[in-house]
Amino acid sequence: MTYSLSTRVGGYYANGHLLSISGNVGYRIQPYVNIDFSSTYNQIKLPSPWGNNNFLLLGPKLDVTFSNKLFLTTFFQYNEQTKNINFNTRFQWRYKPVSDLFIVYTDNYYIGPVFVKNRAVVLKFTYWWNK
């Protein structure tokens, strides 16, 4: 099990102030599964006309290792600042060292009311040209 907690306090741009609190909790089921949950809260205080803002970012993540060549990563992220929900799944096949094939599915939603912002399936191929 892993965990972390961190804070940042200090100046922010033109006479502003930032308070940021981040936390992370993870659990690994050796050697195949890693589950992680992270959150960040930001409080930003700026002089007039910008005012004060509070933002929350939440994100669970799941990593599954099927073998030393096949991987699956899935994460969900809620961003209060942009009123956005993001879902992302990535399948990775490492067919030789430093050479991978990725298939990525991503889905973005606006909230309140919920509707699709964009969605995509992406294919990425990398190859190491070393002799």
N, CA, C and O atoms as CSV, one atom per row, in Angstrom:
chain,resi,resn,atom,element,x,y,z
A,1,MET,N,N,0.847,-1.172,0.000
A,1,MET,CA,C,0.000,0.000,0.000
A,1,MET,C,C,0.897,1.241,0.000
A,1,MET,O,O,1.925,1.282,0.676
A,2,THR,N,N,0.490,2.234,-0.762
A,2,THR,CA,C,1.230,3.497,-0.804
A,2,THR,C,C,0.283,4.646,-0.507
A,2,THR,O,O,-0.926,4.548,-0.718
A,3,TYR,N,N,0.851,5.731,-0.015
A,3,TYR,CA,C,0.055,6.928,0.231
A,3,TYR,C,C,0.983,8.132,0.254
A,3,TYR,O,O,2.178,8.022,0.527
A,4,SER,N,N,0.399,9.270,-0.036
A,4,SER,CA,C,1.155,10.514,0.075
A,4,SER,C,C,0.188,11.652,0.321
A,4,SER,O,O,-0.984,11.587,-0.050
A,5,LEU,N,N,0.691,12.680,0.943
A,5,LEU,CA,C,-0.073,13.893,1.206
A,5,LEU,C,C,0.901,15.054,1.099
A,5,LEU,O,O,1.975,15.028,1.699
A,6,SER,N,N,0.531,16.062,0.342
A,6,SER,CA,C,1.421,17.217,0.206
A,6,SER,C,C,0.604,18.500,0.155
A,6,SER,O,O,-0.562,18.503,-0.238
A,7,THR,N,N,1.240,19.576,0.556
A,7,THR,CA,C,0.607,20.889,0.502
A,7,THR,C,C,1.580,21.891,-0.094
A,7,THR,O,O,2.797,21.742,0.012
A,8,ARG,N,N,1.028,22.896,-0.710
A,8,ARG,CA,C,1.803,24.023,-1.220
A,8,ARG,C,C,1.072,25.290,-0.810
A,8,ARG,O,O,-0.140,25.408,-0.989
A,9,VAL,N,N,1.807,26.214,-0.271
A,9,VAL,CA,C,1.248,27.492,0.154
A,9,VAL,C,C,2.193,28.575,-0.308
A,9,VAL,O,O,3.410,28.452,-0.178
A,10,GLY,N,N,1.621,29.644,-0.853
A,10,GLY,CA,C,2.508,30.726,-1.251
A,10,GLY,C,C,1.865,31.693,-2.211
A,10,GLY,O,O,0.656,31.659,-2.442
A,11,GLY,N,N,2.694,32.561,-2.771
A,11,GLY,CA,C,2.228,33.567,-3.703
A,11,GLY,C,C,1.772,32.960,-5.016
A,11,GLY,O,O,2.192,31.871,-5.405
A,12,TYR,N,N,0.899,33.698,-5.686
A,12,TYR,CA,C,0.348,33.227,-6.953
A,12,TYR,C,C,0.116,34.432,-7.855
A,12,TYR,O,O,-0.766,35.247,-7.583
A,13,TYR,N,N,0.881,34.549,-8.902
A,13,TYR,CA,C,0.807,35.627,-9.878
A,13,TYR,C,C,0.771,37.003,-9.217
A,13,TYR,O,O,1.518,37.252,-8.270
A,14,ALA,N,N,-0.088,37.899,-9.703
A,14,ALA,CA,C,-0.088,39.300,-9.273
A,14,ALA,C,C,-0.723,39.454,-7.893
A,14,ALA,O,O,-1.933,39.648,-7.775
A,15,ASN,N,N,0.096,39.365,-6.866
A,15,ASN,CA,C,-0.348,39.542,-5.485
A,15,ASN,C,C,-1.428,38.558,-5.063
A,15,ASN,O,O,-2.252,38.863,-4.201
A,16,GLY,N,N,-1.422,37.390,-5.665
A,16,GLY,CA,C,-2.383,36.354,-5.307
A,16,GLY,C,C,-1.804,35.399,-4.282
A,16,GLY,O,O,-0.641,35.509,-3.895
A,17,HIS,N,N,-2.638,34.455,-3.847
A,17,HIS,CA,C,-2.236,33.476,-2.856
A,17,HIS,C,C,-2.768,32.112,-3.275
A,17,HIS,O,O,-3.897,32.008,-3.755
A,18,LEU,N,N,-1.966,31.065,-3.099
A,18,LEU,CA,C,-2.353,29.707,-3.466
A,18,LEU,C,C,-2.216,28.774,-2.275
A,18,LEU,O,O,-1.207,28.787,-1.569
A,19,LEU,N,N,-3.244,27.965,-2.062
A,19,LEU,CA,C,-3.191,26.843,-1.128
A,19,LEU,C,C,-3.564,25.609,-1.947
A,19,LEU,O,O,-4.650,25.547,-2.525
A,20,SER,N,N,-2.675,24.642,-1.994
A,20,SER,CA,C,-2.919,23.421,-2.750
A,20,SER,C,C,-2.669,22.221,-1.842
A,20,SER,O,O,-1.627,22.132,-1.194
A,21,ILE,N,N,-3.637,21.294,-1.799
A,21,ILE,CA,C,-3.519,20.083,-0.991
A,21,ILE,C,C,-3.734,18.897,-1.921
A,21,ILE,O,O,-4.760,18.805,-2.596
A,22,SER,N,N,-2.763,17.989,-1.953
A,22,SER,CA,C,-2.848,16.813,-2.818
A,22,SER,C,C,-2.690,15.551,-1.990
A,22,SER,O,O,-1.886,15.492,-1.059
A,23,GLY,N,N,-3.468,14.550,-2.347
A,23,GLY,CA,C,-3.381,13.270,-1.667
A,23,GLY,C,C,-3.456,12.133,-2.659
A,23,GLY,O,O,-4.040,12.255,-3.735
A,24,ASN,N,N,-2.846,11.014,-2.271
A,24,ASN,CA,C,-2.805,9.857,-3.145
A,24,ASN,C,C,-2.796,8.605,-2.281
A,24,ASN,O,O,-2.051,8.522,-1.304
A,25,VAL,N,N,-3.631,7.625,-2.646
A,25,VAL,CA,C,-3.656,6.332,-1.972
A,25,VAL,C,C,-3.611,5.262,-3.053
A,25,VAL,O,O,-4.365,5.315,-4.025
A,26,GLY,N,N,-2.728,4.296,-2.876
A,26,GLY,CA,C,-2.602,3.238,-3.868
A,26,GLY,C,C,-2.435,1.881,-3.234
A,26,GLY,O,O,-1.974,1.745,-2.101
A,27,TYR,N,N,-2.826,0.878,-4.001
A,27,TYR,CA,C,-2.659,-0.501,-3.540
A,27,TYR,C,C,-2.211,-1.341,-4.721
A,27,TYR,O,O,-2.787,-1.257,-5.806
A,28,ARG,N,N,-1.188,-2.146,-4.512
A,28,ARG,CA,C,-0.651,-2.998,-5.586
A,28,ARG,C,C,-0.847,-4.458,-5.218
A,28,ARG,O,O,-0.480,-4.898,-4.129
A,29,ILE,N,N,-1.434,-5.202,-6.149
A,29,ILE,CA,C,-1.569,-6.643,-6.015
A,29,ILE,C,C,-0.472,-7.231,-6.895
A,29,ILE,O,O,-0.612,-7.305,-8.115
A,30,GLN,N,N,0.620,-7.647,-6.261
A,30,GLN,CA,C,1.819,-8.084,-6.985
A,30,GLN,C,C,1.531,-9.308,-7.832
A,30,GLN,O,O,0.798,-10.191,-7.387
A,31,PRO,N,N,2.067,-9.393,-9.011
A,31,PRO,CA,C,2.711,-8.339,-9.782
A,31,PRO,C,C,1.792,-7.742,-10.847
A,31,PRO,O,O,2.275,-7.073,-11.760
A,32,TYR,N,N,0.495,-7.964,-10.753
A,32,TYR,CA,C,-0.385,-7.697,-11.891
A,32,TYR,C,C,-1.234,-6.434,-11.841
A,32,TYR,O,O,-1.504,-5.853,-12.892
A,33,VAL,N,N,-1.660,-5.992,-10.688
A,33,VAL,CA,C,-2.655,-4.923,-10.623
A,33,VAL,C,C,-2.194,-3.814,-9.678
A,33,VAL,O,O,-1.680,-4.073,-8.590
A,34,ASN,N,N,-2.391,-2.579,-10.120
A,34,ASN,CA,C,-2.121,-1.414,-9.288
A,34,ASN,C,C,-3.359,-0.519,-9.322
A,34,ASN,O,O,-3.809,-0.115,-10.394
A,35,ILE,N,N,-3.903,-0.213,-8.153
A,35,ILE,CA,C,-5.080,0.645,-8.033
A,35,ILE,C,C,-4.635,1.915,-7.323
A,35,ILE,O,O,-3.925,1.854,-6.319
A,36,ASP,N,N,-5.051,3.062,-7.843
A,36,ASP,CA,C,-4.576,4.334,-7.313
A,36,ASP,C,C,-5.729,5.342,-7.308
A,36,ASP,O,O,-6.530,5.381,-8.242
A,37,PHE,N,N,-5.804,6.136,-6.273
A,37,PHE,CA,C,-6.782,7.217,-6.212
A,37,PHE,C,C,-6.060,8.493,-5.789
A,37,PHE,O,O,-5.387,8.526,-4.759
A,38,SER,N,N,-6.207,9.537,-6.593
A,38,SER,CA,C,-5.557,10.804,-6.264
A,38,SER,C,C,-6.594,11.929,-6.255
A,38,SER,O,O,-7.613,11.870,-6.943
A,39,SER,N,N,-6.304,12.934,-5.469
A,39,SER,CA,C,-7.162,14.116,-5.408
A,39,SER,C,C,-6.302,15.347,-5.137
A,39,SER,O,O,-5.267,15.282,-4.474
A,40,THR,N,N,-6.771,16.466,-5.674
A,40,THR,CA,C,-6.090,17.739,-5.457
A,40,THR,C,C,-7.141,18.816,-5.251
A,40,THR,O,O,-8.110,18.916,-6.004
A,41,TYR,N,N,-6.929,19.618,-4.215
A,41,TYR,CA,C,-7.794,20.765,-3.938
A,41,TYR,C,C,-6.926,22.017,-4.040
A,41,TYR,O,O,-5.861,22.097,-3.428
A,42,ASN,N,N,-7.387,22.982,-4.810
A,42,ASN,CA,C,-6.675,24.257,-4.961
A,42,ASN,C,C,-7.575,25.402,-4.540
A,42,ASN,O,O,-8.727,25.490,-4.964
A,43,GLN,N,N,-7.041,26.276,-3.705
A,43,GLN,CA,C,-7.729,27.506,-3.317
A,43,GLN,C,C,-6.857,28.656,-3.811
A,43,GLN,O,O,-5.717,28.818,-3.377
A,44,ILE,N,N,-7.405,29.444,-4.717
A,44,ILE,CA,C,-6.656,30.549,-5.315
A,44,ILE,C,C,-7.356,31.855,-4.956
A,44,ILE,O,O,-8.548,32.028,-5.210
A,45,LYS,N,N,-6.601,32.761,-4.365
A,45,LYS,CA,C,-7.128,34.082,-4.015
A,45,LYS,C,C,-6.369,35.125,-4.818
A,45,LYS,O,O,-5.150,35.243,-4.693
A,46,LEU,N,N,-7.083,35.876,-5.637
A,46,LEU,CA,C,-6.488,36.907,-6.476
A,46,LEU,C,C,-7.148,38.248,-6.177
A,46,LEU,O,O,-8.303,38.297,-5.755
A,47,PRO,N,N,-6.416,39.332,-6.396
A,47,PRO,CA,C,-7.009,40.649,-6.173
A,47,PRO,C,C,-8.117,40.918,-7.203
A,47,PRO,O,O,-8.236,40.210,-8.204
A,48,SER,N,N,-8.907,41.933,-6.943
A,48,SER,CA,C,-9.981,42.339,-7.845
A,48,SER,C,C,-9.399,42.647,-9.223
A,48,SER,O,O,-8.330,43.256,-9.278
A,49,PRO,N,N,-9.996,42.286,-10.288
A,49,PRO,CA,C,-11.363,41.809,-10.497
A,49,PRO,C,C,-11.491,40.291,-10.522
A,49,PRO,O,O,-12.587,39.792,-10.774
A,50,TRP,N,N,-10.421,39.530,-10.274
A,50,TRP,CA,C,-10.477,38.076,-10.449
A,50,TRP,C,C,-11.130,37.355,-9.287
A,50,TRP,O,O,-11.869,36.395,-9.506
A,51,GLY,N,N,-10.888,37.777,-8.080
A,51,GLY,CA,C,-11.535,37.159,-6.923
A,51,GLY,C,C,-10.941,35.825,-6.514
A,51,GLY,O,O,-9.800,35.502,-6.844
A,52,ASN,N,N,-11.754,35.046,-5.776
A,52,ASN,CA,C,-11.312,33.775,-5.205
A,52,ASN,C,C,-11.926,32.604,-5.961
A,52,ASN,O,O,-13.062,32.670,-6.430
A,53,ASN,N,N,-11.152,31.538,-6.068
A,53,ASN,CA,C,-11.630,30.320,-6.724
A,53,ASN,C,C,-11.158,29.095,-5.967
A,53,ASN,O,O,-10.054,29.075,-5.421
A,54,ASN,N,N,-12.006,28.070,-5.938
A,54,ASN,CA,C,-11.673,26.782,-5.347
A,54,ASN,C,C,-11.896,25.705,-6.409
A,54,ASN,O,O,-12.926,25.694,-7.083
A,55,PHE,N,N,-10.925,24.801,-6.554
A,55,PHE,CA,C,-11.026,23.767,-7.573
A,55,PHE,C,C,-10.694,22.407,-6.972
A,55,PHE,O,O,-9.832,22.288,-6.101
A,56,LEU,N,N,-11.384,21.401,-7.448
A,56,LEU,CA,C,-11.171,20.033,-7.000
A,56,LEU,C,C,-10.900,19.155,-8.219
A,56,LEU,O,O,-11.578,19.271,-9.240
A,57,LEU,N,N,-9.908,18.280,-8.105
A,57,LEU,CA,C,-9.552,17.336,-9.153
A,57,LEU,C,C,-9.488,15.948,-8.521
A,57,LEU,O,O,-8.716,15.724,-7.589
A,58,LEU,N,N,-10.301,15.013,-9.029
A,58,LEU,CA,C,-10.344,13.654,-8.500
A,58,LEU,C,C,-9.996,12.669,-9.598
A,58,LEU,O,O,-10.402,12.863,-10.744
A,59,GLY,N,N,-9.245,11.604,-9.275
A,59,GLY,CA,C,-8.867,10.669,-10.315
A,59,GLY,C,C,-8.474,9.285,-9.869
A,59,GLY,O,O,-7.341,9.083,-9.433
A,60,PRO,N,N,-9.388,8.307,-9.963
A,60,PRO,CA,C,-8.972,6.919,-9.757
A,60,PRO,C,C,-8.292,6.367,-11.011
A,60,PRO,O,O,-8.587,6.785,-12.131
A,61,LYS,N,N,-7.375,5.419,-10.798
A,61,LYS,CA,C,-6.602,4.840,-11.906
A,61,LYS,C,C,-6.380,3.356,-11.638
A,61,LYS,O,O,-6.158,2.940,-10.501
A,62,LEU,N,N,-6.443,2.567,-12.708
A,62,LEU,CA,C,-6.222,1.133,-12.623
A,62,LEU,C,C,-5.196,0.729,-13.664
A,62,LEU,O,O,-5.368,1.012,-14.850
A,63,ASP,N,N,-4.119,0.065,-13.228
A,63,ASP,CA,C,-3.097,-0.474,-14.125
A,63,ASP,C,C,-3.105,-1.991,-13.997
A,63,ASP,O,O,-3.023,-2.538,-12.897
A,64,VAL,N,N,-3.205,-2.662,-15.150
A,64,VAL,CA,C,-3.179,-4.121,-15.157
A,64,VAL,C,C,-2.030,-4.570,-16.060
A,64,VAL,O,O,-1.925,-4.137,-17.208
A,65,THR,N,N,-1.176,-5.436,-15.534
A,65,THR,CA,C,-0.065,-5.998,-16.299
A,65,THR,C,C,-0.404,-7.455,-16.579
A,65,THR,O,O,-0.433,-8.283,-15.668
A,66,PHE,N,N,-0.658,-7.760,-17.848
A,66,PHE,CA,C,-0.996,-9.126,-18.230
A,66,PHE,C,C,0.259,-9.986,-18.388
A,66,PHE,O,O,0.268,-11.170,-18.051
A,67,SER,N,N,1.312,-9.364,-18.907
A,67,SER,CA,C,2.599,-10.042,-19.084
A,67,SER,C,C,3.654,-8.945,-19.186
A,67,SER,O,O,3.351,-7.769,-18.985
A,68,ASN,N,N,4.888,-9.325,-19.496
A,68,ASN,CA,C,5.916,-8.294,-19.643
A,68,ASN,C,C,5.788,-7.568,-20.985
A,68,ASN,O,O,6.615,-6.713,-21.304
A,69,LYS,N,N,4.757,-7.901,-21.775
A,69,LYS,CA,C,4.544,-7.249,-23.070
A,69,LYS,C,C,3.158,-6.648,-23.246
A,69,LYS,O,O,2.952,-5.872,-24.179
A,70,LEU,N,N,2.207,-6.974,-22.392
A,70,LEU,CA,C,0.831,-6.487,-22.527
A,70,LEU,C,C,0.387,-5.753,-21.266
A,70,LEU,O,O,0.507,-6.271,-20.156
A,71,PHE,N,N,-0.134,-4.522,-21.457
A,71,PHE,CA,C,-0.530,-3.672,-20.337
A,71,PHE,C,C,-1.861,-2.988,-20.642
A,71,PHE,O,O,-2.182,-2.724,-21.800
A,72,LEU,N,N,-2.615,-2.712,-19.613
A,72,LEU,CA,C,-3.864,-1.959,-19.740
A,72,LEU,C,C,-3.900,-0.925,-18.622
A,72,LEU,O,O,-3.701,-1.251,-17.452
A,73,THR,N,N,-4.155,0.323,-18.997
A,73,THR,CA,C,-4.274,1.402,-18.026
A,73,THR,C,C,-5.602,2.113,-18.255
A,73,THR,O,O,-5.933,2.472,-19.385
A,74,THR,N,N,-6.355,2.314,-17.189
A,74,THR,CA,C,-7.640,3.005,-17.270
A,74,THR,C,C,-7.694,4.042,-16.167
A,74,THR,O,O,-7.352,3.759,-15.019
A,75,PHE,N,N,-8.128,5.253,-16.518
A,75,PHE,CA,C,-8.334,6.244,-15.478
A,75,PHE,C,C,-9.563,7.087,-15.770
A,75,PHE,O,O,-10.000,7.246,-16.910
A,76,PHE,N,N,-10.087,7.609,-14.698
A,76,PHE,CA,C,-11.254,8.468,-14.715
A,76,PHE,C,C,-10.836,9.746,-14.005
A,76,PHE,O,O,-10.161,9.687,-12.978
A,77,GLN,N,N,-11.227,10.899,-14.537
A,77,GLN,CA,C,-10.824,12.149,-13.900
A,77,GLN,C,C,-11.983,13.131,-13.908
A,77,GLN,O,O,-12.628,13.355,-14.933
A,78,TYR,N,N,-12.230,13.709,-12.742
A,78,TYR,CA,C,-13.233,14.762,-12.607
A,78,TYR,C,C,-12.497,16.060,-12.305
A,78,TYR,O,O,-11.736,16.141,-11.341
A,79,ASN,N,N,-12.729,17.080,-13.139
A,79,ASN,CA,C,-12.083,18.376,-12.976
A,79,ASN,C,C,-13.169,19.420,-12.729
A,79,ASN,O,O,-13.919,19.781,-13.635
A,80,GLU,N,N,-13.238,19.893,-11.498
A,80,GLU,CA,C,-14.261,20.867,-11.128
A,80,GLU,C,C,-14.037,22.215,-11.819
A,80,GLU,O,O,-14.999,22.921,-12.121
A,81,GLN,N,N,-12.794,22.569,-12.067
A,81,GLN,CA,C,-12.477,23.859,-12.671
A,81,GLN,C,C,-13.063,23.974,-14.071
A,81,GLN,O,O,-13.655,24.998,-14.411
A,82,THR,N,N,-12.906,22.942,-14.883
A,82,THR,CA,C,-13.405,22.979,-16.259
A,82,THR,C,C,-14.756,22.293,-16.409
A,82,THR,O,O,-15.280,22.186,-17.517
A,83,LYS,N,N,-15.325,21.825,-15.290
A,83,LYS,CA,C,-16.602,21.101,-15.317
A,83,LYS,C,C,-16.525,19.967,-16.332
A,83,LYS,O,O,-17.377,19.844,-17.212
A,84,ASN,N,N,-15.493,19.143,-16.197
A,84,ASN,CA,C,-15.196,18.112,-17.175
A,84,ASN,C,C,-14.988,16.758,-16.496
A,84,ASN,O,O,-14.395,16.663,-15.422
A,85,ILE,N,N,-15.486,15.729,-17.148
A,85,ILE,CA,C,-15.239,14.353,-16.747
A,85,ILE,C,C,-14.489,13.698,-17.904
A,85,ILE,O,O,-14.905,13.807,-19.057
A,86,ASN,N,N,-13.392,13.023,-17.599
A,86,ASN,CA,C,-12.595,12.374,-18.627
A,86,ASN,C,C,-12.421,10.902,-18.276
A,86,ASN,O,O,-12.110,10.550,-17.138
A,87,PHE,N,N,-12.626,10.059,-19.268
A,87,PHE,CA,C,-12.407,8.624,-19.131
A,87,PHE,C,C,-11.406,8.230,-20.201
A,87,PHE,O,O,-11.564,8.586,-21.368
A,88,ASN,N,N,-10.365,7.488,-19.802
A,88,ASN,CA,C,-9.301,7.145,-20.742
A,88,ASN,C,C,-8.864,5.705,-20.497
A,88,ASN,O,O,-8.611,5.306,-19.360
A,89,THR,N,N,-8.777,4.927,-21.582
A,89,THR,CA,C,-8.282,3.557,-21.502
A,89,THR,C,C,-7.189,3.372,-22.538
A,89,THR,O,O,-7.355,3.739,-23.701
A,90,ARG,N,N,-6.066,2.799,-22.109
A,90,ARG,CA,C,-4.936,2.594,-23.017
A,90,ARG,C,C,-4.472,1.140,-22.950
A,90,ARG,O,O,-4.152,0.619,-21.882
A,91,PHE,N,N,-4.445,0.507,-24.110
A,91,PHE,CA,C,-3.901,-0.840,-24.243
A,91,PHE,C,C,-2.522,-0.705,-24.877
A,91,PHE,O,O,-2.362,-0.015,-25.884
A,92,GLN,N,N,-1.526,-1.363,-24.289
A,92,GLN,CA,C,-0.150,-1.253,-24.781
A,92,GLN,C,C,0.428,-2.641,-25.028
A,92,GLN,O,O,0.382,-3.515,-24.163
A,93,TRP,N,N,0.974,-2.824,-26.226
A,93,TRP,CA,C,1.673,-4.054,-26.578
A,93,TRP,C,C,3.116,-3.704,-26.894
A,93,TRP,O,O,3.380,-2.992,-27.863
A,94,ARG,N,N,4.045,-4.185,-26.103
A,94,ARG,CA,C,5.476,-3.960,-26.332
A,94,ARG,C,C,6.000,-5.159,-27.112
A,94,ARG,O,O,6.365,-6.180,-26.530
A,95,TYR,N,N,6.032,-5.026,-28.435
A,95,TYR,CA,C,6.377,-6.164,-29.289
A,95,TYR,C,C,7.874,-6.403,-29.386
A,95,TYR,O,O,8.289,-7.495,-29.773
A,96,LYS,N,N,8.692,-5.426,-29.051
A,96,LYS,CA,C,10.131,-5.585,-28.898
A,96,LYS,C,C,10.612,-4.433,-28.029
A,96,LYS,O,O,9.867,-3.468,-27.856
A,97,PRO,N,N,11.819,-4.482,-27.474
A,97,PRO,CA,C,12.275,-3.407,-26.574
A,97,PRO,C,C,12.165,-2.011,-27.208
A,97,PRO,O,O,12.575,-1.807,-28.351
A,98,VAL,N,N,11.624,-1.087,-26.478
A,98,VAL,CA,C,11.437,0.316,-26.847
A,98,VAL,C,C,10.576,0.466,-28.107
A,98,VAL,O,O,10.667,1.481,-28.796
A,99,SER,N,N,9.758,-0.515,-28.406
A,99,SER,CA,C,8.872,-0.475,-29.564
A,99,SER,C,C,7.488,-0.932,-29.111
A,99,SER,O,O,7.323,-2.051,-28.625
A,100,ASP,N,N,6.494,-0.059,-29.275
A,100,ASP,CA,C,5.166,-0.318,-28.726
A,100,ASP,C,C,4.066,0.000,-29.721
A,100,ASP,O,O,4.229,0.800,-30.642
A,101,LEU,N,N,2.945,-0.656,-29.497
A,101,LEU,CA,C,1.702,-0.339,-30.180
A,101,LEU,C,C,0.699,0.041,-29.098
A,101,LEU,O,O,0.465,-0.727,-28.165
A,102,PHE,N,N,0.104,1.236,-29.225
A,102,PHE,CA,C,-0.879,1.724,-28.264
A,102,PHE,C,C,-2.227,1.872,-28.952
A,102,PHE,O,O,-2.312,2.377,-30.071
A,103,ILE,N,N,-3.273,1.431,-28.277
A,103,ILE,CA,C,-4.640,1.724,-28.698
A,103,ILE,C,C,-5.269,2.461,-27.522
A,103,ILE,O,O,-5.349,1.926,-26.416
A,104,VAL,N,N,-5.715,3.686,-27.766
A,104,VAL,CA,C,-6.238,4.547,-26.703
A,104,VAL,C,C,-7.664,4.959,-27.019
A,104,VAL,O,O,-7.966,5.408,-28.125
A,105,TYR,N,N,-8.533,4.802,-26.039
A,105,TYR,CA,C,-9.912,5.285,-26.148
A,105,TYR,C,C,-10.090,6.373,-25.101
A,105,TYR,O,O,-9.783,6.165,-23.927
A,106,THR,N,N,-10.580,7.517,-25.515
A,106,THR,CA,C,-10.801,8.621,-24.576
A,106,THR,C,C,-12.196,9.186,-24.773
A,106,THR,O,O,-12.704,9.244,-25.893
A,107,ASP,N,N,-12.803,9.599,-23.681
A,107,ASP,CA,C,-14.162,10.116,-23.671
A,107,ASP,C,C,-14.208,11.310,-22.722
A,107,ASP,O,O,-13.845,11.178,-21.553
A,108,ASN,N,N,-14.642,12.457,-23.196
A,108,ASN,CA,C,-14.758,13.664,-22.374
A,108,ASN,C,C,-16.203,14.113,-22.318
A,108,ASN,O,O,-16.911,14.093,-23.325
A,109,TYR,N,N,-16.640,14.523,-21.124
A,109,TYR,CA,C,-18.028,14.948,-20.927
A,109,TYR,C,C,-18.059,16.286,-20.192
A,109,TYR,O,O,-17.258,16.533,-19.291
A,110,TYR,N,N,-18.986,17.131,-20.586
A,110,TYR,CA,C,-19.360,18.277,-19.763
A,110,TYR,C,C,-20.318,17.761,-18.709
A,110,TYR,O,O,-21.010,16.767,-18.930
A,111,ILE,N,N,-20.365,18.430,-17.557
A,111,ILE,CA,C,-21.323,18.026,-16.532
A,111,ILE,C,C,-22.345,19.127,-16.334
A,111,ILE,O,O,-22.062,20.306,-16.550
A,112,GLY,N,N,-23.528,18.732,-15.922
A,112,GLY,CA,C,-24.619,19.638,-15.585
A,112,GLY,C,C,-25.178,20.446,-16.722
A,112,GLY,O,O,-24.921,21.650,-16.751
A,113,PRO,N,N,-25.908,19.906,-17.652
A,113,PRO,CA,C,-26.238,18.487,-17.847
A,113,PRO,C,C,-25.088,17.757,-18.536
A,113,PRO,O,O,-24.281,18.360,-19.243
A,114,VAL,N,N,-25.034,16.443,-18.313
A,114,VAL,CA,C,-23.955,15.639,-18.881
A,114,VAL,C,C,-24.190,15.428,-20.381
A,114,VAL,O,O,-25.247,14.949,-20.790
A,115,PHE,N,N,-23.199,15.789,-21.187
A,115,PHE,CA,C,-23.229,15.449,-22.607
A,115,PHE,C,C,-21.804,15.328,-23.115
A,115,PHE,O,O,-20.864,15.882,-22.544
A,116,VAL,N,N,-21.674,14.586,-24.207
A,116,VAL,CA,C,-20.347,14.268,-24.748
A,116,VAL,C,C,-19.689,15.524,-25.310
A,116,VAL,O,O,-20.273,16.236,-26.128
A,117,LYS,N,N,-18.488,15.778,-24.866
A,117,LYS,CA,C,-17.680,16.889,-25.371
A,117,LYS,C,C,-16.889,16.417,-26.586
A,117,LYS,O,O,-16.936,17.033,-27.651
A,118,ASN,N,N,-16.169,15.323,-26.414
A,118,ASN,CA,C,-15.491,14.669,-27.532
A,118,ASN,C,C,-15.139,13.253,-27.130
A,118,ASN,O,O,-15.113,12.904,-25.950
A,119,ARG,N,N,-14.869,12.445,-28.145
A,119,ARG,CA,C,-14.492,11.055,-27.918
A,119,ARG,C,C,-13.607,10.638,-29.072
A,119,ARG,O,O,-13.778,11.104,-30.199
A,120,ALA,N,N,-12.654,9.751,-28.787
A,120,ALA,CA,C,-11.702,9.365,-29.832
A,120,ALA,C,C,-11.113,7.989,-29.557
A,120,ALA,O,O,-11.019,7.542,-28.414
A,121,VAL,N,N,-10.721,7.337,-30.637
A,121,VAL,CA,C,-9.910,6.135,-30.581
A,121,VAL,C,C,-8.631,6.467,-31.344
A,121,VAL,O,O,-8.679,6.893,-32.498
A,122,VAL,N,N,-7.493,6.271,-30.692
A,122,VAL,CA,C,-6.208,6.654,-31.279
A,122,VAL,C,C,-5.302,5.429,-31.335
A,122,VAL,O,O,-5.243,4.637,-30.395
A,123,LEU,N,N,-4.607,5.293,-32.440
A,123,LEU,CA,C,-3.627,4.235,-32.614
A,123,LEU,C,C,-2.251,4.878,-32.723
A,123,LEU,O,O,-2.043,5.773,-33.542
A,124,LYS,N,N,-1.311,4.421,-31.897
A,124,LYS,CA,C,0.050,4.965,-31.928
A,124,LYS,C,C,1.032,3.801,-32.038
A,124,LYS,O,O,0.917,2.798,-31.333
A,125,PHE,N,N,1.980,3.959,-32.922
A,125,PHE,CA,C,2.969,2.930,-33.185
A,125,PHE,C,C,4.355,3.557,-33.009
A,125,PHE,O,O,4.656,4.588,-33.610
A,126,THR,N,N,5.195,2.928,-32.182
A,126,THR,CA,C,6.572,3.386,-32.013
A,126,THR,C,C,7.512,2.255,-32.366
A,126,THR,O,O,7.229,1.085,-32.109
A,127,TYR,N,N,8.640,2.623,-32.962
A,127,TYR,CA,C,9.623,1.617,-33.357
A,127,TYR,C,C,11.021,2.194,-33.118
A,127,TYR,O,O,11.301,3.337,-33.478
A,128,TRP,N,N,11.878,1.403,-32.519
A,128,TRP,CA,C,13.234,1.847,-32.240
A,128,TRP,C,C,14.139,1.376,-33.368
A,128,TRP,O,O,14.305,0.175,-33.577
A,129,TRP,N,N,14.727,2.327,-34.098
A,129,TRP,CA,C,15.586,2.065,-35.252
A,129,TRP,C,C,17.042,1.922,-34.815
A,129,TRP,O,O,17.879,2.727,-35.224
A,130,ASN,N,N,17.357,0.951,-34.019
A,130,ASN,CA,C,18.705,0.761,-33.523
A,130,ASN,C,C,19.273,-0.531,-34.094
A,130,ASN,O,O,18.582,-1.549,-34.142
A,131,LYS,N,N,20.506,-0.491,-34.517
A,131,LYS,CA,C,21.148,-1.708,-35.067
A,131,LYS,C,C,22.061,-2.332,-34.047
A,131,LYS,O,O,22.686,-3.356,-34.323
